[in-house]
Amino acid sequence: MATLEELTVIATQEIEDAKPMYAQVNNERREFTDAEYDQAIVDLANSKFDQQENGYITARQEAYGSIADQLDMIYWDGKNSTTTFQDHIDAVKAAHPKPE
């Protein structure tokens, strides 16, 4: 996994490639100031780092499905002596592993 410093280098290049960038201030479009470019780099690097460290959480939440669907799986597993719910959870965790 990349460090924040490594991601900052990547973010810097991406911001440089995206130049010029603009802000809308008082109904006027103007190019970012140096400070705004610096902040954009920090924000992008932090976003990339957060996605790297915690992106699996969002991916798992989406893959698990709704609580209603999960409860339905649990109910039918109990009625049919199956392991559909556990199999589903295991598959989601395998597809979206927690970073080490």
ABEGO torsion letter per residue (X at the ends): XBBAAAAAAAAAAAAAAAOBBBBBBGGBBBBBBAAAAAAAAAAAAAAAAAAAAAAAAAAAAAAAEBAAAAAAAAAAAAAAGBAAAAAAAAAAAAABBBBX
